[in-house]
Amino acid sequence: MPIRWRLTLWFTFVLSGILVLSGLVTHTLLQNYLSKEIDDSLNVYSARVHGTLNQYEAPGPLDYSGIHSKLPAVSEFSSPGIYIQLIDKDGNIVVKSKNLGEQELPLDPSLILMSLAGQVGMKTLAAGDGATVRVMASPLYLQDRTLVLEVGQSLQTLEITMNRVRWALTGGVLAALVLSSLLGYVVVRKTLAPVQQITRTARGIEESSDLGRKVNYHGPGDEVKELATTFDRMIERLDLAFQSQKQFIADASHELRTPLTVIKGNLDLMKRNLGEGDRNECVQAIRTETERMTRIVDDLLVLAEVEGGQVRRQEQLSFDEVLMDGLTRAQQLAGNRKVVLGRHDALSVKGDVHRLKQMVGNLVDNAVKYNSENGDIKLELTKEQNKAVVKIIDTGVGIDKEDLKTIFDRFYRSDSNKNIKGHGLGLAIANSIIKAHNGKIEVLSTKAIGTTFIVTLPISS
């Protein structure tokens, strides 16, 4: 079942529950209110009768006709549905209000006994033709005898009213459910329209392999817009990843083609009748190019391992020792260049010591390669805002501004430095190792003055 139907059904189900519950509460409150109004009315009329007849006195035998004349006036106009009758201890009706005519209020033995015992009772009793009457019975003390006063009110009006209320609530709930279901479906469909657009875009990308397509949702800044924006960013990153992969394959093929061509050419030469010196020269060229290919392949494997997450970051290590290892490497490669160790704080980080040494070594190699013959190289390690900051500073040829954004790309080499040995993977490997350790790298460089690589890594507590 499509999600829009499920959401509509859930919305309708929840709303129906709320409407039914509110209808039941409304019905119950209204019925209780009307019932209380009837009970209050019976109490008022009962009090009026008691206030009149309790003062009734007669010098001779009790005259029921006299009592009748003393009853408060009740009629269908002045007090609709109110009826009064008096019952003696034998259960005989001795007096009743005129509006009862030939009819009588229903008798309940338990109410009569309760009243004769001096208590007040109230019950809902069935009358003729399926009607119901609310009856209040109380003891009425007159001269030497006790009568039972019954004040009743028909519940027909209440039942008619509540029946109409039930029909009105039922109709209102059904109408609200139908209307809310239609509106809910429209709202859900409109809300999920961007999701359908994302689905169509994804299907189009799958069918055409065109990662340049985007959703380009321009709705309100809600969760759907966030989803659409995230999808566009993901597709953009996938596109960049695929383009990078294509470029990587092309660059790797190009880098490996040259040594392979050299090897193939020298093998073809060795098939000829060469002298011992020429043959040794061919063998040496083959060995050199083979070693170059080996270094490229090794670096590519390292890059793949680091970018694939194969970095042990659990190891607690002293980063100043890693820096000292880089210092030793710089001194070994420096030649006439001057290597200086600046401030070096004792700091600890978590990570893969082998990879971190490789990262510092690659940056040191870069500082030596692109430095002048009598240039300077300086290494520093300081603490800044709970971060370990490594600086490798050289006074070399510097980097062009347009090259600063691409120096960490695989196989990238500046056109102005093509004569310097290397295959353009050292900085890419260093950058990947730094990212794998939740760090970052910055480059500050001025042409013909020098370059500073700044590596920031989190310090472990």
C-alpha positions as CSV (number, residue, x, y, z in Angstrom):
1,M,0.0,0.0,0.0
2,P,1.4,3.4,-0.9
3,I,2.6,5.5,2.0
4,R,0.1,8.3,1.1
5,W,-2.8,5.9,1.6
6,R,-1.3,4.6,4.9
7,L,-0.8,8.2,6.1
8,T,-4.4,9.0,5.1
9,L,-5.8,6.0,6.9
10,W,-3.8,6.6,10.0
11,F,-4.9,10.3,10.0
12,T,-8.6,9.2,9.5
13,F,-8.3,6.5,12.2
14,V,-6.8,8.9,14.7
15,L,-9.3,11.7,13.9
16,S,-12.2,9.3,14.1
17,G,-11.0,8.2,17.6
18,I,-10.8,11.9,18.7
19,L,-14.2,12.7,17.2
20,V,-15.9,9.7,18.7
21,L,-14.3,10.4,22.1
22,S,-15.3,14.0,22.0
23,G,-18.8,13.1,20.9
24,L,-19.2,10.6,23.8
25,V,-17.9,13.2,26.3
26,T,-20.3,15.8,24.9
27,H,-23.2,13.4,25.0
28,T,-22.5,12.3,28.5
29,L,-22.0,15.9,29.8
30,L,-25.2,17.1,28.2
31,Q,-27.2,14.1,29.5
32,N,-25.9,14.5,33.0
33,Y,-26.7,18.3,32.9
34,L,-30.2,17.7,31.7
35,S,-30.8,14.9,34.2
36,K,-29.5,17.2,37.0
37,E,-31.9,19.9,35.9
38,I,-34.8,17.5,36.2
39,D,-33.7,16.3,39.6
40,D,-33.3,19.9,40.8
41,S,-36.8,20.7,39.5
42,L,-38.2,17.8,41.4
43,N,-36.5,19.0,44.5
44,V,-37.9,22.5,44.1
45,Y,-41.5,21.2,43.6
46,S,-41.2,18.8,46.5
47,A,-40.0,21.6,48.7
48,R,-43.0,23.8,47.6
49,V,-45.5,21.0,48.5
50,H,-43.9,20.4,51.8
51,G,-43.9,24.1,52.6
52,T,-47.6,24.2,51.9
53,L,-49.0,21.0,53.2
54,N,-46.9,20.6,56.4
55,Q,-48.8,23.7,57.7
56,Y,-52.2,22.2,56.8
57,E,-54.4,21.8,59.8
58,A,-58.0,20.6,60.1
59,P,-60.1,20.4,63.3
60,G,-61.9,17.3,62.1
61,P,-61.0,14.2,60.1
62,L,-58.4,14.7,57.4
63,D,-60.0,16.1,54.3
64,Y,-58.2,15.0,51.1
65,S,-60.2,17.5,49.0
66,G,-58.8,20.2,51.2
67,I,-55.3,18.9,50.7
68,H,-55.9,18.9,46.9
69,S,-56.8,22.6,47.0
70,K,-53.6,23.3,48.9
71,L,-51.3,21.7,46.2
72,P,-49.2,24.1,44.2
73,A,-50.6,24.7,40.8
74,V,-49.0,22.5,38.1
75,S,-50.0,22.3,34.5
76,E,-48.5,21.5,31.1
77,F,-48.1,25.2,30.5
78,S,-46.7,26.5,33.7
79,S,-44.6,23.4,34.6
80,P,-44.6,21.0,31.7
81,G,-44.2,17.3,32.6
82,I,-44.4,17.9,36.4
83,Y,-46.8,15.7,38.3
84,I,-47.7,15.3,42.0
85,Q,-49.5,12.6,43.9
86,L,-49.9,11.5,47.5
87,I,-50.0,7.9,48.6
88,D,-51.1,6.5,52.0
89,K,-49.4,3.8,53.9
90,D,-51.5,1.1,52.2
91,G,-50.3,2.2,48.8
92,N,-53.5,4.0,47.7
93,I,-53.3,7.2,45.8
94,V,-55.3,9.7,47.8
95,V,-54.5,12.9,46.0
96,K,-53.0,13.8,42.6
97,S,-52.4,16.8,40.5
98,K,-55.0,17.7,37.9
99,N,-52.7,17.4,35.0
100,L,-52.5,13.7,35.6
101,G,-56.1,13.3,34.6
102,E,-57.0,9.6,34.6
103,Q,-53.4,8.6,34.7
104,E,-51.2,7.9,37.7
105,L,-47.5,8.1,38.4
106,P,-46.0,4.6,38.5
107,L,-45.7,3.1,42.0
108,D,-42.5,1.5,43.3
109,P,-42.8,-0.4,46.5
110,S,-39.2,0.3,47.5
111,L,-39.7,4.0,47.2
112,I,-42.9,3.9,49.3
113,L,-41.3,1.8,52.0
114,M,-38.3,4.1,52.0
115,S,-40.5,7.2,52.4
116,L,-42.6,5.7,55.2
117,A,-39.4,5.0,57.0
118,G,-38.6,8.7,56.8
119,Q,-36.1,8.7,53.9
120,V,-36.1,10.5,50.6
121,G,-35.6,8.4,47.4
122,M,-35.4,9.1,43.7
123,K,-35.8,6.6,40.8
124,T,-36.5,6.5,37.1
125,L,-39.6,4.3,36.5
126,A,-41.4,3.0,33.5
127,A,-44.8,4.4,32.7
128,G,-47.4,3.4,30.1
129,D,-46.6,3.2,26.4
130,G,-42.9,2.7,27.0
131,A,-42.5,6.2,28.5
132,T,-40.2,6.8,31.5
133,V,-40.7,9.1,34.5
134,R,-38.3,10.4,37.0
135,V,-39.9,10.2,40.5
136,M,-38.9,11.6,43.8
137,A,-40.6,10.2,46.9
138,S,-40.5,11.8,50.4
139,P,-42.4,11.4,53.6
140,L,-45.2,14.0,54.2
141,Y,-46.3,14.4,57.8
142,L,-50.0,15.5,58.2
143,Q,-51.7,15.6,61.6
144,D,-51.8,12.0,62.8
145,R,-50.7,10.2,59.7
146,T,-47.8,10.0,57.3
147,L,-48.3,10.1,53.5
148,V,-45.8,9.6,50.7
149,L,-45.3,12.6,48.5
150,E,-44.3,11.7,44.9
151,V,-43.2,14.4,42.5
152,G,-42.5,13.1,39.0
153,Q,-41.4,14.5,35.7
154,S,-41.6,12.9,32.3
155,L,-38.3,12.1,30.6
156,Q,-39.8,12.2,27.2
157,T,-38.4,15.6,26.4
158,L,-35.0,14.5,27.6
159,E,-35.1,11.4,25.5
160,I,-36.2,13.2,22.4
161,T,-33.4,15.8,23.0
162,M,-30.7,13.2,23.5
163,N,-31.9,11.2,20.6
164,R,-31.5,14.3,18.3
165,V,-28.2,15.0,19.9
166,R,-27.0,11.5,19.1
167,W,-28.1,11.8,15.5
168,A,-26.5,15.2,15.2
169,L,-23.2,13.9,16.7
170,T,-23.2,10.8,14.5
171,G,-23.9,12.8,11.4
172,G,-21.3,15.4,12.3
173,V,-18.6,12.7,13.0
174,L,-19.3,10.9,9.7
175,A,-19.3,14.1,7.7
176,A,-16.1,15.2,9.4
177,L,-14.5,11.9,8.7
178,V,-15.4,11.9,5.0
179,L,-14.3,15.5,4.6
180,S,-11.1,15.0,6.6
181,S,-10.2,11.9,4.7
182,L,-10.5,13.8,1.4
183,L,-8.6,16.8,2.7
184,G,-6.1,14.5,4.4
185,Y,-5.4,12.7,1.1
186,V,-5.0,15.9,-0.8
187,V,-2.6,17.3,1.9
188,V,-0.6,14.1,2.2
189,R,-0.3,13.8,-1.6
190,K,0.8,17.5,-1.9
191,T,3.3,17.0,1.0
192,L,4.7,13.8,-0.5
193,A,5.0,15.3,-4.0
194,P,8.7,16.2,-3.5
195,V,9.3,12.6,-2.4
196,Q,7.8,11.4,-5.6
197,Q,10.0,13.9,-7.5
198,I,13.0,12.5,-5.7
199,T,11.9,9.0,-6.7
200,R,11.5,10.0,-10.3
201,T,14.9,11.8,-10.3
202,A,16.5,8.7,-8.7
203,R,14.9,6.4,-11.3
204,G,16.0,8.7,-14.1
205,I,19.6,8.7,-12.8
206,E,19.4,4.9,-12.6
207,E,18.1,4.6,-16.2
208,S,20.4,7.2,-17.7
209,S,23.4,7.1,-15.4
210,D,23.3,10.9,-15.5
211,L,24.5,12.1,-12.1
212,G,24.1,15.7,-13.2
213,R,20.3,15.6,-12.6
214,K,19.0,17.2,-9.4
215,V,15.6,17.5,-7.6
216,N,16.0,21.3,-7.1
217,Y,13.1,21.5,-4.6
218,H,12.1,25.1,-3.8
219,G,9.4,24.5,-1.1
220,P,9.4,25.5,2.5
221,G,12.3,24.7,4.7
222,D,10.8,21.6,6.3
223,E,11.9,18.0,6.6
224,V,11.0,17.3,2.9
225,K,13.2,20.2,1.7
226,E,16.0,18.8,4.0
227,L,15.5,15.4,2.3
228,A,15.6,16.8,-1.2
229,T,18.7,18.9,-0.4
230,T,20.4,15.9,1.2
231,F,19.6,13.9,-1.9
232,D,21.0,16.6,-4.2
233,R,24.2,16.8,-2.2
234,M,24.6,13.0,-2.1
235,I,24.2,12.9,-5.9
236,E,26.7,15.7,-6.3
237,R,29.2,13.9,-4.1
238,L,28.6,10.7,-6.0
239,D,29.2,12.5,-9.2
240,L,32.4,14.0,-7.8
241,A,33.4,10.6,-6.6
242,F,32.8,9.0,-10.0
243,Q,34.6,11.8,-11.8
244,S,37.5,11.5,-9.3
245,Q,37.5,7.7,-9.9
246,K,37.6,8.2,-13.7
247,Q,40.3,10.8,-13.3
248,F,42.2,8.5,-10.9
249,I,42.1,5.6,-13.4
250,A,43.2,7.9,-16.2
251,D,46.0,9.4,-14.1
252,A,47.1,6.0,-12.9
253,S,47.1,4.6,-16.4
254,H,49.1,7.6,-17.6
255,E,51.7,7.2,-14.8
256,L,52.1,3.5,-15.4
257,R,52.1,3.8,-19.2
258,T,55.5,5.6,-19.2
259,P,57.5,3.0,-17.3
260,L,55.8,0.2,-19.2
261,T,56.7,1.9,-22.5
262,V,60.3,2.3,-21.3
263,I,60.4,-1.4,-20.2
264,K,58.9,-2.6,-23.5
265,G,61.3,-0.5,-25.5
266,N,64.3,-1.8,-23.6
267,L,63.1,-5.4,-24.0
268,D,62.8,-4.9,-27.7
269,L,66.3,-3.5,-27.8
270,M,67.6,-6.5,-25.9
271,K,66.3,-8.8,-28.6
272,R,68.9,-7.4,-30.9
273,N,72.6,-8.3,-30.9
274,L,73.7,-5.7,-28.3
275,G,77.0,-5.4,-26.7
276,E,77.5,-6.1,-23.0
277,G,77.5,-2.4,-22.0
278,D,74.3,-1.7,-23.9
279,R,72.6,-4.8,-22.5
280,N,73.5,-3.7,-19.0
281,E,72.2,-0.3,-19.7
282,C,68.9,-1.7,-20.8
283,V,68.7,-3.9,-17.7
284,Q,69.4,-0.9,-15.5
285,A,66.7,1.1,-17.2
286,I,64.2,-1.7,-16.8
287,R,65.1,-2.1,-13.1
288,T,64.7,1.7,-12.5
289,E,61.3,1.8,-14.2
290,T,60.2,-1.3,-12.4
291,E,61.1,0.3,-9.1
292,R,59.2,3.4,-10.0
293,M,56.1,1.3,-10.9
294,T,56.4,-0.5,-7.6
295,R,56.5,2.7,-5.6
296,I,53.4,4.0,-7.5
297,V,51.5,0.7,-6.9
298,D,52.6,0.7,-3.2
299,D,51.4,4.3,-2.8
300,L,48.1,3.5,-4.5
301,L,47.6,0.6,-2.1
302,V,48.3,2.8,0.9
303,L,45.9,5.4,-0.4
304,A,43.2,2.8,-0.9
305,E,43.7,1.4,2.6
306,V,43.5,4.8,4.2
307,E,40.5,6.0,2.3
308,G,38.9,2.6,3.0
309,G,39.1,3.2,6.7
310,Q,41.9,0.8,7.4
311,V,43.5,3.0,10.1
312,R,44.0,1.8,13.7
313,R,43.0,4.8,15.8
314,Q,42.9,3.2,19.2
315,E,46.6,3.5,19.9
316,Q,47.6,6.2,22.4
317,L,50.9,7.7,21.2
318,S,53.2,10.6,21.9
319,F,53.0,12.9,18.9
320,D,56.3,14.6,19.7
321,E,58.0,11.2,19.0
322,V,56.3,11.1,15.6
323,L,57.7,14.6,15.0
324,M,61.2,13.6,16.0
325,D,61.0,10.7,13.5
326,G,60.1,13.3,10.8
327,L,63.0,15.4,12.0
328,T,65.4,12.5,11.6
329,R,64.1,11.8,8.1
330,A,64.5,15.5,7.1
331,Q,68.1,15.5,8.3
332,Q,68.8,12.4,6.3
333,L,67.4,13.9,3.1
334,A,68.4,17.5,3.6
335,G,71.8,17.5,2.0
336,N,73.0,21.1,2.2
337,R,69.7,22.3,3.6
338,K,69.4,23.4,7.2
339,V,66.9,21.5,9.3
340,V,65.7,23.2,12.5
341,L,63.5,21.9,15.3
342,G,61.3,24.7,16.8
343,R,59.0,24.5,19.7
344,H,57.9,20.9,20.4
345,D,55.4,20.3,23.2
346,A,54.8,16.9,24.7
347,L,51.4,16.0,23.3
348,S,49.4,12.8,23.0
349,V,47.0,11.8,20.3
350,K,45.1,8.6,19.4
351,G,45.8,7.1,16.1
352,D,47.9,4.8,13.9
353,V,51.5,5.6,14.7
354,H,52.7,4.0,11.4
355,R,50.3,6.1,9.3
356,L,51.0,9.3,11.2
357,K,54.8,8.9,10.7
358,Q,54.1,8.3,7.1
359,M,52.1,11.5,6.9
360,V,54.8,13.6,8.5
361,G,57.4,11.9,6.4
362,N,55.5,12.7,3.2
363,L,55.3,16.4,4.2
364,V,59.0,16.4,5.1
365,D,59.8,14.8,1.7
366,N,57.8,17.5,0.0
367,A,59.6,20.3,2.0
368,V,63.0,18.8,0.9
369,K,62.1,18.3,-2.8
370,Y,60.7,21.7,-3.4
371,N,63.4,23.6,-1.4
372,S,66.5,25.4,-2.6
373,E,69.9,23.8,-2.2
374,N,70.8,26.0,0.8
375,G,67.2,26.5,2.1
376,D,65.8,26.0,5.6
377,I,63.3,23.5,6.9
378,K,61.7,24.0,10.3
379,L,59.4,21.6,12.3
380,E,57.2,22.7,15.1
381,L,54.6,21.1,17.4
382,T,52.4,23.3,19.7
383,K,49.1,23.0,21.6
384,E,46.3,25.4,20.5
385,Q,42.8,25.1,22.0
386,N,43.1,21.4,22.8
387,K,44.5,20.6,19.4
388,A,47.9,19.4,18.4
389,V,49.3,21.8,15.7
390,V,52.2,20.6,13.5
391,K,53.9,23.1,11.2
392,I,56.5,22.1,8.5
393,I,58.0,25.2,7.1
394,D,60.4,25.5,4.1
395,T,62.0,28.3,2.2
396,G,61.6,26.7,-1.2
397,V,60.0,27.6,-4.5
398,G,56.5,28.1,-3.2
399,I,53.2,27.1,-4.7
400,D,51.2,29.1,-7.3
401,K,47.8,30.4,-5.9
402,E,45.9,28.5,-8.6
403,D,47.6,25.3,-7.6
404,L,46.7,25.5,-3.8
405,K,43.3,24.0,-4.4
406,T,44.6,21.0,-6.3
407,I,47.9,20.0,-4.6
408,F,46.2,17.2,-2.6
409,D,44.7,15.6,-5.7
410,R,46.1,12.3,-6.8
411,F,49.0,12.5,-9.3
412,Y,48.8,16.3,-9.3
413,R,52.1,18.0,-10.2
414,S,52.5,21.6,-11.0
415,D,53.7,22.3,-14.5
416,S,56.5,24.5,-13.1
417,N,57.8,21.6,-11.1
418,K,57.6,18.7,-13.6
419,N,61.4,18.3,-13.5
420,I,61.4,17.4,-9.8
421,K,61.1,13.6,-9.2
422,G,57.9,12.2,-7.9
423,H,54.5,10.9,-9.0
424,G,52.1,13.2,-7.1
425,L,50.7,10.9,-4.5
426,G,52.6,12.0,-1.4
427,L,50.3,14.9,-0.4
428,A,47.2,12.9,-1.4
429,I,48.2,10.2,1.1
430,A,49.1,12.7,3.8
431,N,45.7,14.4,3.4
432,S,43.8,11.1,3.6
433,I,45.7,10.1,6.7
434,I,44.9,13.4,8.4
435,K,41.2,13.1,7.5
436,A,41.1,9.5,8.9
437,H,42.3,10.9,12.2
438,N,39.6,13.7,12.3
439,G,42.2,16.4,11.5
440,K,42.7,19.0,8.9
441,I,45.6,20.4,6.8
442,E,46.2,24.0,5.6
443,V,48.8,25.4,3.3
444,L,50.3,28.9,3.3
445,S,52.6,29.6,0.5
446,T,54.3,32.5,-1.3
447,K,56.0,32.0,-4.6
448,A,59.8,32.0,-4.4
449,I,59.6,32.6,-0.6
450,G,58.4,29.3,0.9
451,T,55.6,27.1,2.0
452,T,54.1,26.2,5.4
453,F,52.0,23.1,5.9
454,I,49.8,23.3,9.1
455,V,48.3,20.0,10.4
456,T,45.8,20.1,13.2
457,L,44.8,16.9,15.1
458,P,42.7,16.4,18.2
459,I,44.6,15.8,21.5
460,S,43.6,12.7,23.5
461,S,42.9,13.1,27.2
